[in-house]
Amino acid sequence: MLTTALGTYMGLLVAASVAGCDPTQLDTLSLPCIHRRQKRDWIWNQMHVDEEKTDPLPYYVGKLKSSVNRKNATYVLKGEAANSIFQVNADTGDVYAFARLDREKVSEYSLVALIVDKDTNKNLEPPSNFTIKVHDINDNWPVFTHRLFNASVLEMSPGGTSVMRLTAVDADDPTVADHATVMYQILKGGENFAIDNSGLISTAKQNLDREVQASYEIVVEARDAEGLQGESGTATVLITLQDVNDNFPIFAQPAMYTFVVPEDIRVGSSVGSLFVEDPDEPQNRKTKFDIVQGEYRDTFTIDTDPTRNEGIIKPMKPLDYELIQKYSFVVEATDPTINLGYLRGITGKNKARVVINILDVDEPPVFQKRFYHFLLNENQKKNLIGSVLAKDPDKAGRNIGYSIRKTSDKGQFFRITKQGDIHCEKELDREIYPWHNLTVEANELDPNGNPTGKESIVQVHIEVLDENDNAPEFAQPYEPKVCENAAQGKLVVQISAVDKDITPQNVKFKFALGTDDSNFTLIDNHDNTANITVKYGPFDREHAKFYYLPVLISDNGSPSLTGTSTLTVVVCKCNQQGTFTFCEEAVAQAGVSIQALVAIFLCILTITDQGETQRRGAMRPERHSKVKAELRLEPDSSLPGERGSAEGFHGPGRTLTQVARVVRKMTARGRAESKNVRRWPVTRAGSFGILTRGQALGVLDVDREVVSERRPRGRASQTV
């Protein structure tokens, strides 16, 4: 109970203290004194002050007021400008400025006002923020960003064409009437240009001509509405007129241009230059020169050099003193890109006469054609192919000598006469050289027949025409194989042919076997291919592991030619599925047609009779009732190029003529045509192999006078 009463009493003391009652005057039985809290407010207005004020420092700005009315209250200012620019009287609250204010630097100041207890330095009221605004006065003149400006405008522009806009800045407060309003006027150059109050400069006259005056200088003044101006209120503007193409070119020398050039001047080289004057700048000079009078527009052209503004006369074709000694024509200079709207008049000085005198020079011979093209069949010689002709273009009309440059005819196939006739000295083979390109020289000769040093050359192209002089042959090397147990009709290989001659689109090759005595059959597919098939049935590897099949291939040329190529067929062991399990390597075969046999025999028959006579004198010939030679192919013999033995035709008195006769008989037996016979050397010196229908018919040994016949295996020896 006592504790509760003590608590209540202490609460009343606290309440009385807060209410401002004197607790010593309260008794325990009286009610606590009742106090109504009064509202305490700052009583002052927002402060304003003029900039650049002339009053003595410090000058009064305003007064801080508050409803707090206690003797121990004092005023305090806080903020960035407090106690430096602004100070407050602690007792009265009067605010003073201790510096001249410039609105253009600081337009307002933010401060904090406080009222505190002098004794405790505690706030009697919450702090209050307030602003001191600086009022603007018209103390600044307009200022240009630069003292010098550059501008440009096209010449010949109409009046009122915009040039550029200037801007001057006034630092005064734009919200105050007329303080920051800028007005412009031109102090210098106003006769050609004008400026409005927005600062836009424009042309005051039309058709300002760059060729008369290229640039202008004007001075512009900026002031505010109250007329305040200063040194920074003016600016200079340099205005340049941009060039337009408004002038025609005129000849600097309007009367006549005269040039002298030799007749051998190169086509496209300079004869001389025509000079014109055009006051426009180089990028607007588009001078064009034309020949307007005269008959030589196809002889000369005039190119324009825009850098030097001149016309360069050039010949378009060779000049000839013997035809024309003097050229005269009129040239007009124009500019097709000129703007006709700018023209002030057309001058008559845009034409000039040109005279070109031609000098005679000693010229080299001239061929009648730029090149020559002749046709010649192959395998012919000592024929006239064609003729070239060159003449001396000068009045002297000297004789011409011809020659073929050795570098263009290294094989010395051709010769040329004094008259320019070209002859073929050797047979030509189109399959080796289908074309021959000769360089023929024509030399001018003096009266003594010696070259004067004036020469010309021409290209002579000789096309060699094809003849059917090559027999067909296999299109590729074939390596056919066949199983030992191959059945009848089994395809061994399919073959095709090619011809070194020019093959027409309708070429037809015919295929046939050179022998009927074999286990193979050839089937012509009539599409330039043929099939080799098994004729009877299985083979016997014990009897033969290789078969050599001569294949005759004929073309449909004119004349038709037949070639013989040999197929080497290898007989292999195979499994039941017909897959090869073992094959010997085939011996390389040389399939050769028999074209050169006649040449071989002619070489044999032309061996000097002296050697034969000496042989006859040294040896007494034996008489035989019948001369015969047994020509037999031994089983261990092989085709030419391998090591083999020769049999038959031994004995003294056997002349080369007899040997040749025997060989001719063998050729006849082989049914070979002489034009299809060829020869080829065997490994032994002095020996020659003779192939007929792809088989070695015999080997002729010139030194021993021996002929041994090559026959297929199993064939009986044959006596000739």
C-alpha positions, 0 to 999 in steps of 0.5 A: 500500500505504501509502495503504491502511494509513493509511486503515484506521488513521484508521477505527479512530481514529474508531470508538474515539472514538465508542466512548469509547476513548482513542485515545492508549492504542491501538497500531497492533498492538492491536484496537480497543476494543469498546463496547456503547451503553447505552439512555438514557431519560427516567425520570419520570411524567405530572404532576398538580396540584390547582387552587387549591392553597393551598400557598405559591408556588412549590409542587412539581409533579413531577420530571424524570429521565433515565438520562443521568448526566453531570456536565455535564447540565442540565434545560430546560423549553420551552412556552407556560407554561414559565418563567412558570407552571412552572419546572424546577431545572436540576440536579435536574429538580424542576418548580415552579408559580409561580401558582395554577391554575384548571382551569375556565380551563386544564385541562392544560398541554403542555410540552417537557422537554430535557436538554442539555450545559452546555458545548455546549448540545447535546441529550444526548437527544431532546426529550420532550413531557409534560403537566401535568394540573390536578385539579378541585376542587368550587369552582364553583356552578351558574349560570343563563344568565339571571337572568329567564325568561318562560314561558306556559301555557294557562289551565285546563291540567291538573296536570303540564302542562309550562311550560318547562325551565331549565338551570343550568351548573356549570363543574366537571369533569363526570367527577368525581362530584358536581362538576357535578351540578345540582339544582333547587328552587323557593324561591317559588311552589311551591304552583302550580308544580313543578320536577324535577331536569332543570329542567322546570317544570310546573303543580302545580295544575289549572285555573289561571284567567286571569280570577282571576290572569293571571300568576305569579312563581316563584324557582328555585334551582340547586345541585350535589350537594355543596350548593355554591351562590352568588348566581348560583344562582337565577333568576326565572321569570314565567309568564303564563296564555294565555287560552282561550275559557272564559266566556259573554258576559253582558248588562251591562244584563240588564233591557231596551233601549229605542230610538226610530227614525224610520220612514224609517231606511235598511235596514242602518243602526244602530238601537242597540247591545247591550252584553255582558261577556266576560272573555276576551280579544278574540280569544276573544270570538265573541259571537252575538246571536239573536232568540229570542222575537218575530215580527220575526226577518225585520225586524231582524238583529244584527251583532257588533262583536268589537272593542267586544264589542257587538251592533248592531241593524239593520233588514233591510227598510223600517219603516212607522209606519202598519203597526207602531209598536212592536217588542218581542223577546228577544235571547240572547247566546251563544258557539258557539265556547266550549270546553264542557270549561272551563265552570264553570257557565252564567249566566242573564244572557245574555238581554235584552228589546229595545223599538224605538219607531217615529216617524212621518215625512212620507214620499215617494210610493211606486210600486207597482212597482220598475220598469215595462216596456211594449211598443209597436209602431214607427211608431205615435203618440198611443197609450196605452202604459201607466200608473204609480201611486204613493201617499202612504204617510202617513195624510194620503194626499195627491195625487200629480203625475207628470212625465217627466225631460227628460234621459231623453226628449230627443226628447220622444217621450212625455208623462204625464198627471196620472193617470200614463198614458204616451202616445207623441207621435211615431212610433218607429223600432226601427232607431234606438232599440229601447228608451226608458228613462224616469225618471218622477217622482212628487211629493207635492202639498199641498191647493193642488196645489203640490209639498211637496218629497217625490218619488220616481222609477221607471224605465219601460222601453219596448221598441219592437217590430219591424215589417217596414218595411225592404226588403232590400238588398245585404249589402255593396257589390259591384264586379263585373267581366266580361271583354269576351269572357266566354262564356255562363254565366260567373259574374260575382258572387254576391250576398246580402242583409240586412234592417235589421229583426229577421231571423228564423231562417227568413228567405228572400230572393228575388232577381230582375232588374229588367229582362230586356233585358240580357246578364245572368241572375240565378239564385236559389240559394234559400239567400239568395244569387243568382248573376249570370251572362252570358246570351248571350256576349261584350260590346262595350266600344265599345258600353258599358263599364258595365252597371247591373243593377237587382236586386229583393230581397224578404223573406218578412215580413208584409207582404212588402217589396221593395227595389231595389239596383243593380249596376254591372258593368264590362266589362274587357279580358282576356287569353286566360287570362281575367285582367283587363288593363284596366278603367275605374273604375266610377261610384258608384251609389246603389241606392234603393228607391222608397218615398217617391214618394207623399210627393214628389208630395203635397209638389208638389201642396200648393204654394200655388194662389196661385202657380199662379193668378198664373201663369195670370193673367199668361200666356194659355194656348195651346191645343193639340189634344193635350198630350203630353210627349216624355220622352227620355234623351240618350246623354250623360245620366247618373244623378242626381247627375251633370250631365245635360240635361233634355228635353221638357215645355216650354211655358207653361200646363203646371201642376204638376198636369200634371207630377205626372200625367206622373210618375204615368204614368211610375211606372205604366209602371215598375210601381212601388208607391207604398209603395216610392218614395223621394225624394232631392235632386239637386245642383240646387236644387229638383230631385228624382230619381225612381228606379224599379227601380234606374234613374233613370226621370226628373228633375222640376224644380219651378222649370221644370216639366220632366220628363226621363226616364232610359232605358237606352241603346239604348232609343227615346224614349217619348211619354207 
